[in-house]
Amino acid sequence: MKKIYLITAIAVATASLACMGNGGKNGAKTFTNPVIDRDAPDPTVIRAEDGTFYAYSTQRDGNVPIYKSADMVNWEYIGGAFPKDGVPRFVPKGGIWAPDINRIEGKYVLFFSMSTWGGEWECCIGRAVSDSPEGPFTDAKMLFRSKEIGVQNSIDPVVVQDGGRKYLAWGSFRGIYIAELTDDGLELDDPKNIVKIAGTAYEGTYIHKRDGYYYLFASIGRCCEGMNSTYETVVGRSRSLFGPYVDKQGRPMTENHHEVLISGDDKVKGPGHDSQIITDDKNQDWIFYHGYTASDNASSGRKMFLDRVTWHDGWPRIGVDGHPTATDAVPVIKNKRK
């Protein structure tokens, strides 16, 4: 049975064991960022069938952490995604980075990358399956390794489900690529049929469809250097899933052109690697991403932030100035679960 740590806004003393909630409870109307006040990089978030939200992040303590929330603001750490004896070991001494959670054909499927720093030809992408968003995720399988598919630095997978078909996009600073998955979403349909959709400036991608456009969100810059991090989130759009993705001037992302969505400031450094866009029950869009807090000199790692996404002339916007928001009204969630 998994150990569960219940998080409240006053649980400062237990923050080293679990994430710390910030507002939203007891009828509060606002929340304060970060919503997970501990190291939780590269977040991916899903809303389960019962309305509960689940977040997963890059490996910590030998497993992929899972967090649970009824309101997108207050989060509980509920344990690791994989059973202790079932953590994938596809890359010797490699870590599990940048998971991507999906519900496919009635199953919860967790895609992930495994790599070591500098292991750009040995890194790989895999997936595992569970009946529950709380895991355990089993049947782990490596889909491909960089050197096998011919794409250097094959990490940061993201699944796109569109028109009943499933696709996998991936890549990190060596080009962003996309390929179709099999009908069950568990394998590449044809490893030789891959398409480059963005250039060498990007990693941590996610594709969102809205009003006839596909929006390619990505991160650029240095992700992991604390107060010196230059990471930021950018975006381009296309009428086709396979591109061309362009900026507002029509310049292609294959040539590293884009619009900046979120950049750091004197309070938050390196905001990037965003999650899927989650729409609340008032039809408001929200996005999660990680960043370092300057208040602790980035010593607590990359924490998870939540921001509202608004749309202007067909393009997404964060806040009024494109920087992480310190506080905002809570998302509207009508069917909360405890």
Sequence and secondary structure as in RCSB ss.txt:
>XXXX:A:sequence
MKKIYLITAIAVATASLACMGNGGKNGAKTFTNPVIDRDAPDPTVIRAEDGTFYAYSTQRDGNVPIYKSADMVNW
EYIGGAFPKDGVPRFVPKGGIWAPDINRIEGKYVLFFSMSTWGGEWECCIGRAVSDSPEGPFTDAKMLFRSKEIG
VQNSIDPVVVQDGGRKYLAWGSFRGIYIAELTDDGLELDDPKNIVKIAGTAYEGTYIHKRDGYYYLFASIGRCCE
GMNSTYETVVGRSRSLFGPYVDKQGRPMTENHHEVLISGDDKVKGPGHDSQIITDDKNQDWIFYHGYTASDNASS
GRKMFLDRVTWHDGWPRIGVDGHPTATDAVPVIKNKRK
>XXXX:A:secstr
    B   TT GGGTTTS    B STT SEEES SB S   S EEEE TTS EEEE S BTTB EEEEESSSSS 
EEEEESS GGG   SSTT EEEEEEEEEETTEEEEEEEEE TT TTT EEEEEEESSTT   EEEEEEEEHHHHT
 TT    EEEEETTEEEEEE SSS EEEEEB TTSSSBS TT EEEEE TT EEEEEEEETTEEEEEEEES  SS
GGG   EEEEEEESSTT   B TT  BGGGT  EEEE   SSEEEEE     EE TTS EEEEEEEEEGGGTTTT
  EEEEEEEEEETTEEEETTTSS  SEEE    SS   
